[in-house]
Amino acid sequence: MADLAELEQKISDEIAAADGLTALDNIRINALGKKGEISLLLKTLGKMQPDERKTFGAAVNQLKGRVNQVLAARKTVLEDEELDRRLATETMDVTLPVQADPANQGRLHPLSQVWEEVVAIFADMGFAVADGPHIETDFYNFTALNIPPEHPARQEHDTFYFAPDENGDRKVLRTQTSNVQIRTMQTQEPPIRIIAPGRTYRNDSDLTHTPQFHQVEALVIDKTTTLAHLKGTLEEFFKAFFEIDNLKMRFRASHFPFTEVSYEVDIGYTRKGNQIIIGDGDEWLEILGSGMVHPNVLRNCDLDPDVYQGFAFGMGIDRIAMLKYGIPDLRAFFDADLRWIDHYGFAPFDIPSLTGGLSR
């Protein structure tokens, strides 16, 4: 038994001298592991007499329990000392801004945001979203829309043409999303109420024009729709889109081959420094073209103009995005500049809704 007391004292001294958790674990293994000093003592029990085995086994187990207690106490002390060292050396500047987590770090392009805003508003008014091909035939892009062969829009300085096919026909990159209107009228029975947002292509480039841009057109066809419905639809849309209560709007007589009568629509605005305030003021801003669908367009879609009528309008998504969010140069939309996206972009989960608010 004297040997057990000496072993206990030796192990206790080693535990007390341990200067870290790694050293303490090594002591535990040397004492209590499969080949540890205390474990080896238990292997000698088989050579002893029954009475001696009982007494010695109990003493070794008691020693093992006391060593475990000392190890646990020393481990607690060392863990507290380690934590104190970390607190003293590891500091955090709480004045630094919180870094965004990966899910919120990216930014939604303003065009994507405005596209969703437009769809949300028109969906609330009962419009469906329609789509169509970007590479279009002359019929759907021009002829069905009552655009005559000599019209300037058909010229190569304004339209992107493909090489002629085996029949001599030349397809085009659609110059407006009106082709979707024609395809819808050919495949759906009235009443029709759709919007057609999408990419369009024209041979033009400056601060407010790019060869590829985005447009949304609307079409309503039934037996009773009038200009009053057109005006009411546009007024409600612009109030919701620009998030204003009052809107000055005027219709100016114009000419488009696919509408009769035709109107350019202006909205009122005023300036405060470099900022444009939409809704009121003594200045006018042209915003879109509109009108009642031309009877020839209805005939080209096998609809009787003596029975059906309706309105159509179209506007640039890029243009209204520039107006709403103060973006001065249209070309920046397509530069893929991360700094620009960080400044003008939207949080990924900023989903526009009329109840929650369209914009930030």
N, C-alpha and C positions, 0 to 999 in steps of 0.2 A: 504493500500500500504506500510505503514511503516513496517508491518509484513513481506512483501515480501523482503524488503531491508535487514531486519535483517536475514532472512533465507538465502538470497544470500551470505551475509557476512560469516555466520556460515559455509555454505558448502564450500565457497572459502577458508576459513582458514583450514578446514579439508583436502581439496585437496592439499594445499600448504604443509601441515604437513605429507602427505603420504610418507612413506619411501620405498615403493616398489610397483610393479605392482599389486600384490594381494590386498594390502591395498587400492590402488586406485580403483580397481574394486568393492570392498565392498562399498566404498563411492558412486560410481555410482549407485549401486543397491539400496542403502538406499535413494538416492535422486530421481532417475528417474525410478526405477523399478515399477512393478505393485502396490506394496504397499509402494512405496517411498513417501517422504514428498511432493515433487512437484506434483506427480501423484495424491495424495490424495486431493490436492487443486482443481484439475480439477473436481473431483467428487462432489464438493459442488456447482458447477455452476447451477445444476438443481433447487436449492432452491432460486435462486436470481431472481430479476426482470430483464426484458430483457435488459434495458440500463446498469444496474449494471453488468449483466452477460457478456455483450459485452466488457465492459471496463476491468473487472477483468480477463476474459479469455485471452484477448490480453496481459495483463501484465504477466500472468503466462507463456504463450508461449514464450514471450521474455526472461523471467527468465530461462526457460528451455534451450533456445538457448545459452544464455551466459554461463550457467553451462557446457554445452557440449563443448564450446570453451575452457573453463578453463581446463576441464578434458583432452581434446586432447593435449593441450599445456604441461600439467604436464606429460602426458603419454610419449610424445616425450623426455622430459628431463630425465625421469626415464629409458627409453630404452637406451638412450645414456650413462647414468651412469652404467647400467648393462653391456653394451658392453665394456666400459672401464675397469670394474672389471674383466670381462672374459679375455680380452686381457692381463691384468696384471698378471693373475694367470694361465691361460692355455697357455702353451708354447709347441712348437714342435721342436725337434732336426732335422734340415734339413740335417744334415750330415749322418743320418741313411739311410741305403739302402731302396729303395722302395720295399714294399712287393708285391709279385706277386698276381694277382687276382686268384680266384679259378680255372678259366678256363685255366690258364697257369701254375698252381702250380704243377700239376702232371708231370710225365715223361714217355715217350714212351720207352719200352724196346729196347735195341740195336738190338735184333733179329727181332723184328717187323719192325724196321726201315730198316734193311738190306734186309729183305724179300721184302718190298715194293720197295726198290732200284732195286733189281734183276728183279722183275716183270716189273718195268717201263722200264728198258733197253731192255729186251727181247720183250716186247710189241711194242716198237719202231721198232724192227727188224721184226715184223710181226708174232711173236709167240703167240699162245693162251695159256691160263692157264687151265690145266686139274687136276682133283683130283680123288682119289679112296679110297677104304676101307683100314683101318689100320690092321684089322684082316683078314688075307688072306689064301687062300688054297695053298697047296703045288704046284699045277699046275701053278698058277699065280706068285708065289714068286720064284719058282725054275725051274720046268720042262719046262715051256714055254720059259724060258730064256736060255735054253740049258745047264743048270747046272746038271751034272750027279749025280746019287745017292751017289757016294762015295766022292763027293766034300766036303772039310772041312767046307764050309759055311753052310752045312746042319747039322753039329754036334751041340749037345746041349750046348757045351761050347761057342758057338758063336751065337746061335739063341734061342729065347724064344718060346717054343712050348706050346700049350694048351693040355689038356687031350684028349685022343682019343674019337671020337664020336661012335655012335652005329655001324658004318661001319668000325671002326678001323682007320679012317683018323684023322690026327692031324693038326689042323690049327696053324698058326704062327702069331706073330706080325711081320709085314713086315720088312725085313732087308734093303730094299731100296725102292725108289718110282718107280722102274722099272715095278712093277705090273700095274701102271697107263699106261705105254707105251703099254703093252700087251692088256689091255682092250680097249685102244684107237684104236689100229690097228685092233682089232676084230669088232669094231663098226663103224669105219669111213673109207670111201674110200680115198685112197691117191689122191692128195698130202696131207701130214700131217706135221704140224709144231707146236709142243707143248712144253711147259715146265711143269714139275710136281714138284712143291715145296711141302714139307710136312714133318711131323714127321716120323722118322724111329727108329728102336729098335734093339740093339745088346748087347750081354752080355759082356760089356767091360767098364772099368772105370779107368781113370787116369787124368793127367793134360790136355790132349788133346782128351780124349774119355769119353763119358758118355753113360749109358744104353739107354737113349732116346736122340736123337739129330735130327737135321734138315738137309734136303738134297734137292737139286734141280737137276732134271735131264731134259735133252732136247732130243727131238727126231725129226728128219726130214726124211720123206719117200716120195720119188717120183721116177721118171725114170732117172734123170740126176745128182743127187747130188753126189759130189765127196769129197775126203779128202781136196781139196782146199777150198771148202765151209766150212768144219769143221774148218779149220785153220782160215779162215777169220772171222767166227762167234765168235770164242774164242778171237781172237785178239781185235775185236771191243768191245766185252763185257768187257774184263779186262781194256782196256783203259778208257771206260766209267765208270766202277765201281770204279777203283782206281783214276779216274780223272787225268790221265797223258796223255802226248802226244806221248811218246816213250815207247815201251815195247819189252824186249827181251824174246823170248819164244822158247822152244824146245820141240820136240816130241821124246820120247824114246820108242822103241819097248817093248811091254809087252804082257800079255795074260789075256783075260777075256773070259769066256764061251759064252757070248752073243754078242761079236764083233769079227770081222775078216776082216781086220787087227785091232790090238789093240795097243793103245799108252797111256803111262803116259805122262802128260803134265807138264812141269816145266816153271816157270817164273823167270826172273833174278831179283836180288835184291842186295843191298849193305847195310852196317851198318854204322850208325853215332852214336857212343856211344851205348846206349841201344835201339836206334831207328832203325827200319827196313824200308829202302826206297825201295819201289817196282818200278820196271820198268827197271833198268839198274844195272850194276855191274858185278862182276866176280863170284858171288855165285848164286846157283840155289835152288829153292824151289818147291817141288812137290805140285801141286795144284789140279789135278783131273785126272780121267781116262776117256778114250774116244776111239772111233774107228768106223768102218763101221759096221752096223748091220749085225749080222751073218745070213747066208741064212737059217739055221735051225730055227731061231727065226721068220723069215718071214713066213716060211712054217707052223710053229705052229699057226700062225695068219691067215692062209689061204691066204697068199699073195705069188705070184709067184716070187722067187728070180731072175729068168731070165728076169723079166719085171721091178721089183721094186728094189731099193736100197736106202740107206740113212745112216745117221750117228746118233750116240747117245753119250752123255757124262753126267757125274754126278759129283757134288762137294758138300762139306759140307757148308751150310749157316753159321753155327757157326764158322767154320774155317776161312772163308773169312771175317767174322765180326771181329774176333780176329786180323787178319792181318791189316785190314783197320783202326781199331780204337784202336789198341795197347792194347788189353785185354789179359793178360798173362795166365789166368787159365780158362779153359772151364767150370769147375764146378761152378764158380761164377755166370754163366748165370742162374742157377736154385736155387740159395740160397735164393732168395727173400729178399735180404739185401737192405733196403731203402737207406742207404748211398751209396751203389754201384750204384743203379739206379739213384740217384741224380747226381753222378759223370759222369756216362757213358750214361745216358738216353738222350732222345731228347724231345724238346718241342712238345706238342700234335698236334700243327698245322704245324709242320715241314714236310710237305708232299713232298717227293722226286720227282723231275722231271728233265728231261734232259735239259730243257730250263732254269729252275730256279736254278738248282744245286741239286745234290743228297744229299750231306751232309751239315752240318752247315758251 
